[in-house]
Amino acid sequence: MLSKEAFVAGITIIKKAFIGWQFDLNDNVQVNLWYSAFQNLTDKQFNELVYEYLSNNKQPPMCIKSLT
């Protein structure tokens, strides 16, 4: 199961890579919605997903499905 710490770390990496990405880590509704989509992944799987996304995309994710 994905730890909250690994989830926040992955989202932070995406935010740093795409400076204009409007993901608010202080918005509990947004965080919980996105976390629920990935909660069954391991920390390693989520980390790999984040770096794969960064390697293959020039735009920030527009929705949860763009990361899956």
Secondary structure as UniProt FT lines:
FT   HELIX           4..17
FT   TURN            19..20
FT   TURN            25..26
FT   HELIX           28..38
FT   TURN            39..40
FT   HELIX           43..56
FT   HELIX           64..66
//
